[in-house]
Amino acid sequence: MNTKEYISSGIIESYILGHASPEEAGILECVMKNNTEVKEAVEEAQKTLENLATAQAVTPPDDLRSKIWNKIQEQQTAEELQPVIALDIPSAKPQEETKIEGKSNIWKNLAIAASVILIASIAGNMFWMKEEAERKIEIAEMHTEKQAQDIEMQKMNQKIGMFSNPDMQMVMLKGVEKHTDSKAMVFWDKKTKDVYLSAESLPKAPTGMQYQLWAIADGKPVSAGLYSENKDSLIVLAQVPQAQAFAITLEKEGGSKEPTMENMYVMGGV
């Protein structure tokens, strides 16, 4: 938590009102000694709360003094007071009570104002945290979407480059038997012998399974690399010196030394 977050957490208002725990108060006092910004925030909050309390203070009614005096007379014992003592009471006692009442009102209003500020601060922080969380989610989604768009653009540019490359041979692989709707395209650079594969039209491989490309040379299948979506059209799967055909099978993740013929999806001759 940085300084601004600590100041807006509501701990300062709780401290001023005496609601903070001893541990929280101790931490704040320690922070105040070492952080000028926090110390100034505490002082500013104290001034704000005092100004609010003063502005909301209620002036005692004009007849309050006489009411207090009458109440005192009602509670006096049977023993009569000396005149001098009686003369002192109206001028001193009601004034003292009025001061106490005024201070009580100030602290009461101060507590009310501080509570309102504390509640508003908590509500504001909760709203801000919610907005911040939603904003982070939106940014993450936008970032993910942009990454996906960048990859698609890369693939498109790569395919355009391969289509226009005179040394690139394109081999169409068509679906076989139970997978007649499947298809893929092999890009074979006859100069470098690099092999790329575009297989986005194949069904998504089940968990724990992976597509494997095979080059058929002299009637024997030779592994030409394992396919994954991040490699599609972008990454060289293997270098194939010669081949009469290409085929793709679905194998256990990590590949196989020999093709599983019953799991063959597509095949095409060069």
C-alpha positions as semicolon CSV with decimal commas, in nm:
position;residue;x (nm);y (nm);z (nm)
1;M;0,000;0,000;0,000
2;N;0,150;0,337;-0,103
3;T;0,118;0,669;0,084
4;K;-0,192;0,788;-0,105
5;E;-0,375;0,458;-0,053
6;Y;-0,283;0,464;0,319
7;I;-0,414;0,820;0,359
8;S;-0,742;0,737;0,181
9;S;-0,795;0,413;0,377
10;G;-0,990;0,589;0,655
11;I;-0,734;0,515;0,927
12;I;-0,670;0,889;0,983
13;E;-1,039;0,962;1,056
14;S;-1,059;0,659;1,288
15;Y;-0,747;0,777;1,471
16;I;-0,883;1,130;1,525
17;L;-1,214;0,995;1,659
18;G;-1,039;0,747;1,887
19;H;-1,185;0,448;1,701
20;A;-0,849;0,309;1,585
21;S;-0,708;0,008;1,767
22;P;-0,387;0,055;1,971
23;E;-0,194;-0,127;1,702
24;E;-0,339;0,090;1,421
25;A;-0,278;0,407;1,624
26;G;0,080;0,304;1,697
27;I;0,148;0,234;1,329
28;L;0,000;0,569;1,223
29;E;0,201;0,761;1,482
30;C;0,517;0,586;1,366
31;V;0,436;0,664;1,002
32;M;0,368;1,030;1,093
33;K;0,720;1,062;1,236
34;N;0,878;0,936;0,915
35;N;0,635;1,058;0,648
36;T;0,565;1,431;0,615
37;E;0,278;1,372;0,371
38;V;0,090;1,153;0,620
39;K;0,157;1,395;0,907
40;E;0,018;1,685;0,702
41;A;-0,286;1,476;0,610
42;V;-0,358;1,410;0,981
43;E;-0,325;1,777;1,068
44;E;-0,547;1,876;0,776
45;A;-0,811;1,620;0,877
46;Q;-0,810;1,754;1,235
47;K;-0,862;2,110;1,112
48;T;-1,140;1,999;0,875
49;L;-1,327;1,811;1,146
50;E;-1,293;2,101;1,393
51;N;-1,423;2,348;1,134
52;L;-1,716;2,120;1,056
53;A;-1,799;2,083;1,425
54;T;-1,780;2,458;1,484
55;A;-1,999;2,530;1,182
56;Q;-2,260;2,282;1,301
57;A;-2,251;2,385;1,671
58;V;-2,589;2,478;1,819
59;T;-2,616;2,801;2,025
60;P;-2,776;2,731;2,367
61;P;-3,128;2,879;2,411
62;D;-3,154;3,209;2,602
63;D;-3,359;3,054;2,884
64;L;-3,114;2,767;2,937
65;R;-2,947;2,944;3,231
66;S;-3,270;2,996;3,423
67;K;-3,382;2,637;3,357
68;I;-3,055;2,501;3,493
69;W;-3,084;2,727;3,799
70;N;-3,443;2,617;3,867
71;K;-3,336;2,253;3,842
72;I;-3,061;2,313;4,098
73;Q;-3,308;2,481;4,336
74;E;-3,548;2,186;4,311
75;Q;-3,272;1,941;4,411
76;Q;-3,142;2,145;4,705
77;T;-3,168;1,988;5,047
78;A;-3,382;2,132;5,327
79;E;-3,080;2,316;5,456
80;E;-3,094;2,674;5,343
81;L;-2,790;2,825;5,183
82;Q;-2,635;3,151;5,296
83;P;-2,720;3,450;5,075
84;V;-2,363;3,499;4,968
85;I;-2,348;3,141;4,848
86;A;-2,679;3,180;4,673
87;L;-2,557;3,490;4,504
88;D;-2,251;3,308;4,375
89;I;-2,444;3,019;4,225
90;P;-2,651;3,206;3,964
91;S;-2,347;3,385;3,831
92;A;-2,101;3,093;3,834
93;K;-2,276;2,757;3,825
94;P;-2,502;2,806;3,523
95;Q;-2,211;2,950;3,329
96;E;-2,001;2,643;3,410
97;E;-2,283;2,409;3,305
98;T;-2,330;2,605;2,983
99;K;-1,959;2,567;2,900
100;I;-1,976;2,194;2,963
101;E;-2,287;2,165;2,748
102;G;-2,122;2,369;2,472
103;K;-1,812;2,146;2,475
104;S;-2,033;1,837;2,472
105;N;-2,219;1,967;2,167
106;I;-1,893;2,046;1,990
107;W;-1,757;1,695;2,044
108;K;-2,090;1,542;1,953
109;N;-2,102;1,738;1,627
110;L;-1,737;1,658;1,568
111;A;-1,808;1,287;1,606
112;I;-2,109;1,308;1,372
113;A;-1,916;1,500;1,108
114;A;-1,620;1,265;1,134
115;S;-1,848;0,962;1,104
116;V;-2,002;1,107;0,790
117;I;-1,658;1,173;0,644
118;L;-1,542;0,822;0,740
119;I;-1,844;0,659;0,578
120;A;-1,801;0,872;0,266
121;S;-1,432;0,784;0,256
122;I;-1,502;0,411;0,287
123;A;-1,774;0,427;0,021
124;G;-1,544;0,625;-0,207
125;N;-1,261;0,377;-0,160
126;M;-1,490;0,081;-0,233
127;F;-1,619;0,252;-0,548
128;W;-1,265;0,337;-0,655
129;M;-1,144;-0,021;-0,594
130;K;-1,435;-0,161;-0,795
131;E;-1,368;0,081;-1,080
132;E;-0,997;0,000;-1,070
133;A;-1,062;-0,376;-1,079
134;E;-1,300;-0,341;-1,372
135;R;-1,051;-0,119;-1,552
136;K;-0,772;-0,375;-1,503
137;I;-0,996;-0,652;-1,639
138;E;-1,082;-0,442;-1,945
139;I;-0,715;-0,364;-2,006
140;A;-0,622;-0,733;-1,974
141;E;-0,897;-0,830;-2,218
142;M;-0,788;-0,563;-2,463
143;H;-0,426;-0,677;-2,429
144;T;-0,524;-1,040;-2,493
145;E;-0,737;-0,941;-2,792
146;K;-0,454;-0,731;-2,935
147;Q;-0,209;-1,019;-2,894
148;A;-0,447;-1,250;-3,081
149;Q;-0,488;-0,991;-3,357
150;D;-0,110;-0,947;-3,382
151;I;-0,061;-1,323;-3,418
152;E;-0,329;-1,345;-3,688
153;M;-0,166;-1,056;-3,874
154;Q;0,169;-1,231;-3,848
155;K;0,021;-1,549;-3,992
156;M;-0,143;-1,360;-4,275
157;N;0,177;-1,178;-4,367
158;Q;0,373;-1,503;-4,344
159;K;0,129;-1,683;-4,575
160;I;0,135;-1,396;-4,823
161;G;0,514;-1,417;-4,825
162;M;0,508;-1,795;-4,873
163;F;0,249;-1,777;-5,152
164;S;0,465;-1,525;-5,337
165;N;0,790;-1,720;-5,282
166;P;0,880;-1,906;-5,606
167;D;1,083;-2,162;-5,411
168;M;0,785;-2,253;-5,189
169;Q;0,588;-2,563;-5,287
170;M;0,235;-2,587;-5,150
171;V;0,092;-2,931;-5,083
172;M;-0,282;-2,958;-5,013
173;L;-0,370;-3,229;-4,761
174;K;-0,728;-3,359;-4,788
175;G;-0,938;-3,547;-4,532
176;V;-0,941;-3,928;-4,539
177;E;-1,214;-4,179;-4,447
178;K;-1,392;-4,058;-4,130
179;H;-1,240;-3,709;-4,157
180;T;-1,342;-3,607;-4,507
181;D;-1,416;-3,249;-4,395
182;S;-1,064;-3,198;-4,258
183;K;-0,790;-3,025;-4,458
184;A;-0,448;-2,868;-4,415
185;M;-0,172;-2,708;-4,619
186;V;0,201;-2,786;-4,617
187;F;0,446;-2,517;-4,730
188;W;0,774;-2,682;-4,835
189;D;1,068;-2,459;-4,922
190;K;1,255;-2,656;-5,187
191;K;1,568;-2,444;-5,140
192;T;1,604;-2,453;-4,758
193;K;1,395;-2,774;-4,715
194;D;1,202;-2,602;-4,435
195;V;0,846;-2,724;-4,378
196;Y;0,561;-2,506;-4,245
197;L;0,211;-2,628;-4,171
198;S;-0,124;-2,449;-4,179
199;A;-0,372;-2,676;-4,003
200;E;-0,629;-2,440;-3,849
201;S;-0,907;-2,628;-4,028
202;L;-0,838;-2,945;-3,830
203;P;-1,057;-3,014;-3,523
204;K;-0,907;-2,896;-3,194
205;A;-0,688;-3,171;-3,052
206;P;-0,830;-3,334;-2,735
207;T;-0,648;-3,286;-2,405
208;G;-0,333;-3,500;-2,394
209;M;-0,327;-3,541;-2,774
210;Q;-0,132;-3,362;-3,049
211;Y;-0,122;-3,357;-3,428
212;Q;0,196;-3,490;-3,591
213;L;0,309;-3,425;-3,950
214;W;0,466;-3,708;-4,150
215;A;0,669;-3,698;-4,472
216;I;0,639;-4,009;-4,688
217;A;0,978;-4,074;-4,847
218;D;1,054;-4,396;-5,039
219;G;0,731;-4,542;-4,902
220;K;0,832;-4,488;-4,539
221;P;0,682;-4,231;-4,301
222;V;0,928;-3,993;-4,136
223;S;0,824;-3,752;-3,860
224;A;0,817;-3,394;-3,988
225;G;0,738;-3,229;-3,654
226;L;0,464;-3,178;-3,398
227;Y;0,193;-2,920;-3,464
228;S;0,051;-2,666;-3,221
229;E;-0,161;-2,356;-3,279
230;N;0,121;-2,115;-3,196
231;K;0,335;-2,276;-3,471
232;D;0,069;-2,252;-3,742
233;S;0,229;-2,108;-4,059
234;L;0,490;-1,924;-3,847
235;I;0,745;-2,174;-3,718
236;V;0,943;-2,432;-3,911
237;L;0,832;-2,780;-3,802
238;A;1,120;-2,968;-3,962
239;Q;1,357;-2,986;-4,260
240;V;1,254;-3,249;-4,513
241;P;1,511;-3,331;-4,784
242;Q;1,268;-3,533;-4,994
243;A;0,909;-3,654;-4,986
244;Q;0,648;-3,802;-5,217
245;A;0,358;-3,717;-4,983
246;F;0,264;-3,567;-4,648
247;A;0,011;-3,686;-4,387
248;I;-0,113;-3,582;-4,042
249;T;-0,211;-3,816;-3,758
250;L;-0,342;-3,754;-3,407
251;E;-0,095;-3,888;-3,151
252;K;-0,038;-3,874;-2,777
253;E;0,112;-3,545;-2,665
254;G;0,484;-3,550;-2,737
255;G;0,449;-3,747;-3,059
256;S;0,511;-4,101;-3,172
257;K;0,791;-4,287;-3,352
258;E;0,542;-4,451;-3,587
259;P;0,214;-4,302;-3,720
260;T;-0,112;-4,437;-3,581
261;M;-0,283;-4,515;-3,909
262;E;-0,636;-4,534;-3,766
263;N;-0,588;-4,176;-3,640
264;M;-0,485;-4,032;-3,977
265;Y;-0,681;-3,716;-4,060
266;V;-0,540;-3,580;-4,387
267;M;-0,297;-3,678;-4,661
268;G;-0,172;-3,531;-4,990
269;G;0,079;-3,613;-5,260
270;V;0,356;-3,377;-5,367
